[in-house]
């Protein structure tokens, strides 16, 4: 009965929507995160983002939300910044987990979010020396990444990358299922292969089904700009409860797995968009000079800049 209601809801959305072309595979999740955030930007934040975006973006943050993936082979140092792994446990600990393969601390997605947020706090300080255009694009992407559960997975299987599965008839790995396959299947089966129709359904849920929880999504420690450690803790819990659950090498994943996991994927996209907007709005909000310096000093004390 629940699936029937879900299907009818999706069909109503399809009947009322236009059908522009979909984005290339692998970009849809990030595209939707940035589109959700853009609609929630304050006037000050929107102006700052437009000022920082490269000309190629055409004034649209979503157009460059996958930039950090596109430059990974040029900026090889950035690869560890897309994820964080735990030693096979279902909890996140920054001092234990946030490092790269060489053991260098802060080189993980949580450290990256903190770092690029701190860099953006120097906006309008001409002597900062940071490339704030790249800082913005990295931050937008990494907030999306950290909400994908298997970007906070187990070290031994590289966040599900070494777990070979069949997604219906297609051979792939578990990480790719969560990065792409679940979204791809949902778009094909429910959204007429249109990322914007899927986006509208998620946005509808933010103001409807999930509305009571949005306030909790935004909760953060007092005076903290980001709660990236909280996002990571949520993701490793979801990895254990959903992504890894009942999965083994060479298993075939089909309808049972898809229908029980797609609500998780859609909600995490929504949370990422809402939280990205929250961080960007906080970074660019009007504040006094001393308040700005105090906040920046606190962040610099908390992290080692990458």
Secondary structure as the mmCIF struct_conf table of DSSP 4:
data_model
#
loop_
_struct_conf.conf_type_id
_struct_conf.id
_struct_conf.beg_label_comp_id
_struct_conf.beg_label_asym_id
_struct_conf.beg_label_seq_id
_struct_conf.end_label_comp_id
_struct_conf.end_label_asym_id
_struct_conf.end_label_seq_id
HELX_RH_AL_P HELX_RH_AL_P1 UNK A 2 UNK A 15
TURN_TY1_P TURN_TY1_P1 UNK A 16 UNK A 16
HELX_LH_PP_P HELX_LH_PP_P1 UNK A 20 UNK A 24
TURN_TY1_P TURN_TY1_P2 UNK A 25 UNK A 26
HELX_RH_AL_P HELX_RH_AL_P2 UNK A 28 UNK A 38
TURN_TY1_P TURN_TY1_P3 UNK A 39 UNK A 40
HELX_RH_AL_P HELX_RH_AL_P3 UNK A 43 UNK A 52
BEND BEND1 UNK A 53 UNK A 53
HELX_RH_3T_P HELX_RH_3T_P1 UNK A 55 UNK A 57
TURN_TY1_P TURN_TY1_P4 UNK A 58 UNK A 59
HELX_RH_3T_P HELX_RH_3T_P2 UNK A 61 UNK A 64
TURN_TY1_P TURN_TY1_P5 UNK A 65 UNK A 66
HELX_RH_AL_P HELX_RH_AL_P4 UNK A 67 UNK A 70
TURN_TY1_P TURN_TY1_P6 UNK A 71 UNK A 74
BEND BEND2 UNK A 75 UNK A 75
HELX_RH_3T_P HELX_RH_3T_P3 UNK A 76 UNK A 82
STRN STRN1 UNK A 84 UNK A 86
BEND BEND3 UNK A 87 UNK A 88
BEND BEND4 UNK A 90 UNK A 91
HELX_RH_AL_P HELX_RH_AL_P5 UNK A 94 UNK A 97
STRN STRN2 UNK A 99 UNK A 99
TURN_TY1_P TURN_TY1_P7 UNK A 101 UNK A 102
STRN STRN3 UNK A 105 UNK A 105
TURN_TY1_P TURN_TY1_P8 UNK A 106 UNK A 106
BEND BEND5 UNK A 108 UNK A 108
HELX_RH_AL_P HELX_RH_AL_P6 UNK A 109 UNK A 120
TURN_TY1_P TURN_TY1_P9 UNK A 121 UNK A 124
TURN_TY1_P TURN_TY1_P10 UNK A 126 UNK A 127
HELX_RH_AL_P HELX_RH_AL_P7 UNK A 132 UNK A 147
BEND BEND6 UNK A 148 UNK A 148
HELX_RH_3T_P HELX_RH_3T_P4 UNK A 149 UNK A 151
STRN STRN4 UNK A 152 UNK A 154
TURN_TY1_P TURN_TY1_P11 UNK A 155 UNK A 162
STRN STRN5 UNK A 164 UNK A 167
TURN_TY1_P TURN_TY1_P12 UNK A 168 UNK A 169
STRN STRN6 UNK A 170 UNK A 173
HELX_RH_AL_P HELX_RH_AL_P8 UNK A 174 UNK A 176
HELX_RH_PI_P HELX_RH_PI_P1 UNK A 177 UNK A 181
HELX_RH_AL_P HELX_RH_AL_P9 UNK A 182 UNK A 190
BEND BEND7 UNK A 191 UNK A 191
TURN_TY1_P TURN_TY1_P13 UNK A 192 UNK A 193
HELX_RH_AL_P HELX_RH_AL_P10 UNK A 195 UNK A 207
TURN_TY1_P TURN_TY1_P14 UNK A 208 UNK A 210
HELX_RH_3T_P HELX_RH_3T_P5 UNK A 211 UNK A 213
HELX_RH_AL_P HELX_RH_AL_P11 UNK A 214 UNK A 217
TURN_TY1_P TURN_TY1_P15 UNK A 218 UNK A 218
TURN_TY1_P TURN_TY1_P16 UNK A 222 UNK A 223
BEND BEND8 UNK A 225 UNK A 225
HELX_RH_AL_P HELX_RH_AL_P12 UNK A 228 UNK A 238
HELX_RH_PI_P HELX_RH_PI_P2 UNK A 239 UNK A 243
BEND BEND9 UNK A 244 UNK A 244
TURN_TY1_P TURN_TY1_P17 UNK A 245 UNK A 246
TURN_TY1_P TURN_TY1_P18 UNK A 249 UNK A 250
HELX_LH_PP_P HELX_LH_PP_P2 UNK A 251 UNK A 251
STRN STRN7 UNK A 252 UNK A 253
HELX_RH_AL_P HELX_RH_AL_P13 UNK A 255 UNK A 283
TURN_TY1_P TURN_TY1_P19 UNK A 284 UNK A 284
BEND BEND10 UNK A 285 UNK A 285
HELX_RH_AL_P HELX_RH_AL_P14 UNK A 289 UNK A 302
BEND BEND11 UNK A 303 UNK A 303
#
